[in-house]
Structure formats: structure tokens, C-alpha cells
């Protein structure tokens, strides 16, 4: 049967695929729109498989905070090139996935990928988008923060995002303070909120590095443990959020800054996602 321009345009609007791809799919499907959609989807799967070994070092980070300000969700959708990452359609798709995750209560990337999306799953829709765009696309990170008050921050390049969970706010307006702390996290990349949050393997590694450094400096063997513990405390000060010097005012730590905003206020959790 003859495939008209109207048919091609209709399929294009249904799928977002290119004009020539739509025409070829309709021709192959002999005008059957459902079959044509399947053909386009299969094309996407083929493209996705052929690009499975590609690295996705570009993309966008998006955030959502609930109306009550107590739950934050952060997601990164990644691709291969900056050109695609800056495309409006790519950004809109990232936000669509985020909103769907929030609406359906997804708790992980796996749950998000399994959600229904336009009569298929999110995972299948990503395959379709891969076929349409011609680049590997992934939901690389998906995190949720629950706290008394959650404040989001997206860096200007869109490739770095932070959620900060604050506690003991005493009803204070924490938006500005939360943004300051989120920007600190973005810039300084702390490993944990405080030393209690540092994992055991990191502590062991820092102690061993400290001992090796002291040994290389010719320090006596019986002093190595004490020297290493001193270096570990310095590591805590420089790499755990509440102990870090506040970037905007080096005379204060982050803990002191927050306490000055509202007595007893602190950070109980954060998530930082960076692409690339």
C-alpha cells in the first residue's frame, strides 16, 4: 500500500522518530502503525546493543523535593556527548523520569526502570530513546533523601547536583543555609557527614597511608601509630562535612555555621551526584 506524508507524520508524532525512519518502518509494516512502532522499537534495541560498551560521561542531574520539604529525589540521566546532554528533549525526558519516579514512589533505579511508560516500561523507553538519538542513555544514579528539611542544589553546568537533609531546624527558614551547605558539598566533595559516617575500609586505608608516610620520613616504628592517628584526624577535618571549614567564612566549620543559623541545626544526610 502507498504510504502518505500524513501517515509518516502521524507515526513521527507518535514515536518522535525521524521522518525517514518512520517511512521505512511503515513501508516494512505495510501501513500497520502498531507493527511500525515495534519495528522502530527493535531498531532502538539494535542501536542500544551496539552501543552497550560506550561510556556515558555527559548528561543532566535533576532534583525534586516534596511539597512538605521532607523528601528529596535526585536522578542523573547520562549520554555520550555534551551535544545530546544540552538538547531540550533530553532534559525534558530526564525530568519526566524523575516526576514519574516521585509519582509512583520508586525507591531505586531498578524500580524506576520497571515502571510502566506509554504502554511499555521505562527501560524499554530508554532503549527507544537510544535508537532515536543514536547514543547510549542510562539512568546512572537515583537517590532519595528523607529529613526534617531537604534542600536541593544543581550546579550551573547541570552535571552536578546535591540534596542536603537538615535536622533540628526549629521551624527556621533553612533555604539559604541549605543552599550554602549544598554548594559546600558540591565544591569540597566530603566523604561523609562526620567521622562516624566514614566507612571502615577508608579509615584503615588512611591509617596505613599515614604510617607509610611517617616511615618514609624516618620516624621511629613505635611512633607510627600515633602519627597515623594524627593524620587521620586531619583527614576527618578536611573530608567530613561538619568538620570542614565553611568556604564562605573560613573562621567557622560547617557545624558552627549551621548552629549560628539556628541553635542545634545540623546535617543528618546528603547525596552528591556528579557526571563525568
N, C-alpha and C positions, 0 to 999 in steps of 0.2 A: 504494500500500500504506500501511497505517497505521504511523506512526512512534511507537514506545513510549517511555516515560520511560527505560526501561533502555537503549534504543538511543542516545538523546540523551546519557545519562550515559557510556556506553561511548565515544562519539566525543569527548566532552569530556575524558575521561581520556587518550585517545589524542593529542589535539591541544592541550589546555589552553585551547581557545576557549570563549567564553561559551555559556550554555545556549541562548539564542535563536538565536545564530549557528549552533550545531550542529543545532538543529531545522530551521532554514531550509535548511541545506546538505543534510541527509538527505532532506528533502522534495523538494528540487530534484533530488537524485541518485536518487530513488525507492528509498531504502534501501540503496544501494550505498555501503559505507563508503569504499572506495578513491576513488570519484568524489567523495564528500563531502569527503574530505581535500583533493583537488585544488581543489574549489570554495572551501574555506576558504583554501587557499594563494593562489589567484587573488585572493581578497578582500584578502589581505595585500599582494600585489603592487600592487593598485589603491591601497590606502592608502599604501603606500610611495611610489609615483609621485606621488600627490597632495601628499605632504609633502616632496618632494625638495628644495624650496627653503628648508625650515625650518632654523634653526640649532640645533645640539646643544651647549648650553653647560652642561649638567648631566651627571652620570654618576658612575662609580666607577673608581678606579685599583686594580689588583690586581697582586700580585707573586708570583713563585715562585723559589726558589733550590734548586738540585740538592742531593742528599744530601752530595756531597763539598764543597759550598760554593763551587764554582768557576764555576758558570754561573747567571746570574740572568736572569729574563724578566719584563718589565713590560708591562702592557696597559691601555689605557683604553677602556671601553665607555661611549659617550655617548648622551644622550637630550635631550629638550626641557625637561623640568620636574624640579624637585627632588623632587616627589611620586613620580614614577616611579623616580628615581635611588635613593631610600631604600627602595623596595619590595624585600622579601626575594627575590622571584623574579628581579628584575633583577640583584641582587648574585650570586645563585646562578648565573645564566646567564653573567655575566662570569667567574666562577671556572671554570665548565665549559669555556668557550672557552680560557681560559688553560691549564688542565690538558690539554686536547686538543692545543693547540699544542706543549706540552712533550712530551707522549707521542709525537706524530708527528714531532717535530723540525722544525716550521715555522720558517723563518728570517726571515719578513717577514709583514706583514699580508696581502699578496696570497696568499701560500702558505697562511696560515690560512684565508682565505675560501674557498679552493678545496678544503679538506679535506672528506671525507665526514662527514655528521652525520645520523644516523637516516634513512638511505636518500636523503638529499638532500645538498646542500653547506652549509657554514657560511653562505655568502652567502644562500642560499635560506632557511635557518632564521632568519636575521636579518629577512628580509622577512616571514616568518610572524609573528615576534615583533612587528614593526611593525604588522601587521594586528590582532594580538591586543590589544596595548597601546594602539594608536591614536596613537603618536608615532614620529617618525623615530629610528632607532637606528643607531649606527655604531661600528665598531672604529676609533677615531680615531688611536691610537698603538699601536705594537708595537715593542719594542726588546729586544735581548739584550746582556748584558754577560758577558764571559769574563775571569777574572782569577785570581790565586792565591787570593784570598778575596773573595767577594761578600757584601755586607751590604745588606738591604732596609730601607726605611722608608716607612710610609704615614702621612700627617698625619691628625689626628683627624677631619677632615671627609670623608675618603675621596676627595677630589678632587685630591690632590697626593701623588705617590709618587716615590721616589728609589731607584736602585740605585748602590752605590759599589763599585768594583773596586780592591782594595788589592794591593800587591806588596811584596816584601821583608819579609814578616811574621815570618820566622824561627820559625814554628810557634806564635807567641804567640796568646792568646785575643783576637781583634780585634773581638768582637761589640760591646762598649761603645764602643770608639773609632770603629768603623764607623758606629754609630748617631749618635754626636756629629757626625761629618763629614756624614752624610746629612742631619741636621737643619740643619746649617750651609748645605748646598746648597739645602734646601727654603726656608730663610729668606732667603738672600742671593742666590740665583739667579746663580751665576757663569757667565761665558760659555765658560770652558774650564778645564782643569786648571791650566795655566800659560801663560805668554806664547807659547810655541811652538805652542800649540793654537788661538790666536786667528786667525781667517781674515783673509786679506789685505784684503778689502773693508772689514772692521771697522777694521783698522789705518789704512787710507787715510782712512776717514771721520773717525776720531778725530784724525788729524793735521790734516786740513782744518778741523775744528771748532776745534782748538787755535789754528791760525793766525788764523782769523776772530775768535776771542775776543781774541787779542793785538792784532790790527789794530784792533779796535773800542776797545781800551784805549789806543790811540795809540802802541803800541810801534813802534820802527823796523823797516823791512822786512827788514833784514839779520839781525834778531834773531828773526824769526818762526819759523824752522825749529827753532832751539834751544829756544825757549819751547814750541813744539808737542811736541817730543820729551819735554820735562819733563812736560807734561800727559799724554802717552801712558804714561809710566812710572807716573804716579799712577793712570791708568786700569787698568793691569796690576795694581797693588797692590790696588785696590778690587774688581776684577771677575774676577780669576783665582783659583781656589780655593786653591791652595797659598800664595799671597801674601796672602790675606785675613787680617785679624785674627780670631782664634778668638772666636766670640761668647761663649763661656763664660769666657774669660780673655783680655782684650784685650792682655795683655802678650806674647802669643805669636801667631805666624802658625799657620795650619793645618799647614804643613810642619814647624814646630818642635814643635807639639803631637804629631804622629804620630811624629816622631823620638824624642820623650821617652817614648812608649809602648813602642816597640821600635826600636832603633837602625837607621836606614836605611829604615824603613817609609814608604811614600808611597801616593798615589792615582795609578793609571795611567789610569783612565777612570771616567766616571759618566754616568748618564742621569737626567734630571729630567722628569717629565710632570705638567702641571697642566691641569685642566679649567676652562674659563670665562675 
